[in-house]
Amino acid sequence: MNTEKPNKTNKRVKNSLVLSGLIGTAGLFVAKLLGLLYSIPLSSILASDALMSYYGTSYMIYSYILNVFTAGIPFAISTIVAKYTVLDDNKSLKKIRTMSIRLLRLMGLLGMIVLIFLSGWIAYAIVPGEDTHIMTTCLCILAAALFFVPILSAYRGFWQGRKEMGEYAFTQVFEQLIRVGFLLTAAYLIVYVFHMDRTYALYAAVVSTSIAAAAAIIQIYFFDKKNFKEIKDKAAVQKTMSVRNEELLHELLILAVPYLLSAVIGYCDQIYYSILLPIGLRMHGYDGATNDVILSAFNYVGNKLTSIPQILAPGFIAALIPHVTESMTKHDYKRVSRMIVECIGIVFFIGSAASLCIAIYSEDIYHILFYTSNPEVSAQVVKWVALDGFMGTICPVTSMLSISLGMQKKVLKRQLIDAVIRGILMIPLTVLIGYQGAIIASLIGGTYLLIANVNGLQKQFHIDGKRMMIHLAKIMIALASMAIACYALKFIGLDGGVGASKWIALGKFAVNIILCLLVYIGVSQLLHIPEDLFHRRFSSMIKAKIKHQA
């Protein structure tokens, strides 16, 4: 069997930031796309703005608790693994792997206990009424996932540091497939076969997270068992001594704490939208039904849609850390500067287009795919959420990039200012002008953070600011062309947001979005954006792919 081509391809991927970043992002994209697709039938099964709101909000609380106890540690594992891989210290790599799994298992256990303990108080703050027990139950069920997911993250972080982005992508997709399969099957049986209350379908959807994480641990364990043998064999013949356990743990924690604090502060909007937003909406004067519609659009549909462009952040960060660590270890600062410009440009190119599409097609998406008792309000909420979604795509990339390049204290200070701005402004602006105020508060804080991060990178690594601005200006022209094409097509009747038949609307929507994306790609090609960012034209990539398949 000829393994030369696969090995050559794998080596090329490992050595390329763009390729490894796109592969990592592709895996997350497929996982998020599956998450979006399952939310469509789940929305129909739950058939309640309130239950959808509880589902989305409980997941945002769970995600934040997960960040508090584990975020940053997988990135630190990746960084330290990349470093000792460059140094060819396989004895230390063996210790790092064992240490990482034990550390994250402990942190996950602590997170599970904390969420169970706080579940009643959190639920009452969000849903102060007779349905408080539903939210409490959702949070307690999700607490179990806080034990399994960190263990999975330990394995992923280790192999991410080894630049095994193919496995990193595959395990994301595998986990989501298990989750979606169990979730939809269980929810369907509960409602349509056993005719139980739809609340139990909500509980089944929530418990699927733990089941999927456990299955993914089994999958990546077998990958680890097969591929770790090479490291063990090299460690057996290594003549130099490994680094002491205490020193490795200290190094790991020193790396993890900035990432951890960055995630805790940077993702504070999950808590703000879960707790502060409902308080502001009630004080503004919305009735209970409208509150449920808005929160469902924010924390369920809006969160699902904006998570698609936001996967660019973890996807590229996952790929970026081993490359940056390698370049910094070798003192190759020119390559670091080039990577900064490319990474920000690629994320802006893809993320801005996805966010703009979410805003433009919000009416189409709701009309065709999701349940809501108030389509007009829901669609308008998603338009606003799309703006915040783009900021949530680009800011984490610049923050994590800056941290990986040694600017931890400055980034944490900026993120803290951003969090304070959002926290102080969210309730007053929501009370004053409605749900739009929550997004405006987030945009004000996010804009400050983005400008401060880019300015800091410019000063530290002398990145080519002129080149970056030219990239962004070209992308803005392509975005404007796509938006004009979209509204022109809607004007002549290709509008998926209207009409009685959802199938006809789906056909119109599909034609509209395909043509608009072709406009975006075509204008980008004319402006040489692919050559600037990917170092190849789209046409060359397609021809190469066809030739490879042939």
Steps between C-alpha positions, in 0.01 A plus 500: 500500500638838399507737797735757348225737379297500828819553701608783271156662525495466880846659524393789275193561718707496820745753358234741373310732734233567236441131419501381861281794601250424226495128589444576868230747406344255254450244776345758728290632209353157430433452872329840526308438178369176649410699809305746287328224303384308810363821650247520216311175580560552874334841469197328345495224766523743793251739330541758776693828518533445876652149473734614222605792718571267795704271273712781353547685827596189701767422239643850524528462880661155458745636241606780731555268799699272269714800401552602863643160596671380183536765229860576428638172630461319163673794328778488759534125444526561126765768553720296733466188282603702194803633688627159616428350159736760347754414771448126429456429871271195486544408867352835599219455246399176674479682832304790349237265360438327835507826692255669261236228524517493880486879531200545273318205659537673838388839364199341332394334825522833683297672227230233522466548877484880469231496229281257699540718811413826317233362266201602714618856553592550135168355383302732729690806374413408139147356541346636825175305480338161494738376227812554711525123561529435123807723471645350820462148361665597169800645683537194726491266199759710319724489807583137415648615168742719695676181610532336157573798271823613677649149469423510127662846482821364655541246220412760235744753641786249497451396137431857393848581629632219279324673204264206452223730377334219306422312822409828672242562226374141485436470872294822493278359225477155663390649831231711333368207293450293815335794674263579214407135444413440866331837547260478206421131548425538871300824458293351215420182696405696813256735323359302207524135612460510878294826494677640805525866590736699274702602806645146508614547138686809625671291769597234243653770280706625793627158611628430146805719573636256760432194285674653197804609704539150647482345152757748364738416787487134395570594135798725573635250757553244222665766280723596793590138575610441139692825445653544844712190441746704289560738789545212747748327270707818459486566874638150567820575308530865602829557683422839655301536820141624490389821671384444859126464563489811720662713231266371228192562716623850582564573133158362404319711759696814411386452141143399592411780741509783239294293254262403781452856623466619141219251435325573830504875435465485122191279500319692773231585243368144552413595858384850403257369236380225735446708816532876435301502174185339652513752786530791254216366283264474797592854614445634146141382519481207258228249591588140587420360153713763324785436745490130408508586127798736541698264726432207268629705205806615700605184681369224274466593132735799506764308694477204260534723192782722627693196623567420131728801433629486857655156441773687312638619832561160669582339164779742412617541860536122528714496186682822581643415842744223395617708198550814710674303776734341245583838340554672835724212618707544182488884527346524153318830559446580132290185465305596813422842353384342174281249684326778693397680181389180326303367796306823563437542126366147449274518805367839386446373143295196601344627824370830363331328206332241726382765748363722222308204354345426842381861527370525142323163498357503856138519374563217252662282768213541744229459237650177367670333794406605852195512723404835650174660604620841379706473176545877455651562845711182484650592162585853615669364812716265290607793278639674808653181639685454168688827564615376838579163342759656272663681791502170686684347204782748452570610862591155643746446214685824573492435877627141489755595236634775726512268802688232307754770407571593860270801554292334773469787748408758237234278344343413836484868590329580167256213538416609854422852375286348225311285754444797733368713213254228398394426858441864591314592180291189428210542743469882468509492118255207490262682734534815289459368144417127527694190396707706252666666798661172606667464159610865497664451842689195368606679181641796693714273718598274209606789278732630772652153546554443128672835441718461811609146407590585140686812612695293755598243236609780268730652762648170618560322169496783245231333290433646159205723591469641149474151352239402757286808428515430126378144569211628711403768246485241220287270717259786574454561127423130448252506791323806359471330161348191662247705698392697190456174307292350782254786526475526122406131481249544784349795313434288188333224704776264620402557863484203736352708783153522348244262351273228635702199382822442691631275220459776241656747743791260555558478123501879463730536800744240364521671159544841662779401739688293239499788251604750768788282621614464139499880476709521820749241373511658152567851627759359743671329208506823300650684796764225551388436860571121484855569379553749784376266775527142371788563254292338224204598283168323554510375143845345559378330819200350318712380206755347738224322689348361178844387381570335837169311490569388141 
